[in-house]
């Protein structure tokens, strides 16, 4: 990640999380998705190159871990770290705001508990 634009915590958080895809990948981890293929099947249709980039970025910033589960070809299972799990209230707040202020929003998120995610 580049040097911060400012010491503002919102600016710095947005530098990591502020694009249209990153929080959707985090959301998918909270609902139990673990593999690249599972992320690809999300209804938003994230392009494969962007998905690969976001997973690398989240890992580099310490929000997720990856563990190999297959050797040939090598495939990884992803999980949230403590830093990533700390985004739970952020996702709930965004979801509640969307439900309250965006009429086309329907679904409530059923996020897994920390114990279910481990």
Secondary structure, 3 states (H helix, E strand, C coil): CCCCCCCCHHHHHHHHHCCCCHHHHHHHHHCCCCEHHHHHCCCCCCCHHHHHHHHHHHHHCCCEEEEEEECCCCEEEEEECHHHHCCHHHHHHHHHHHHHHCCCCCCCCCCCCHHHHC
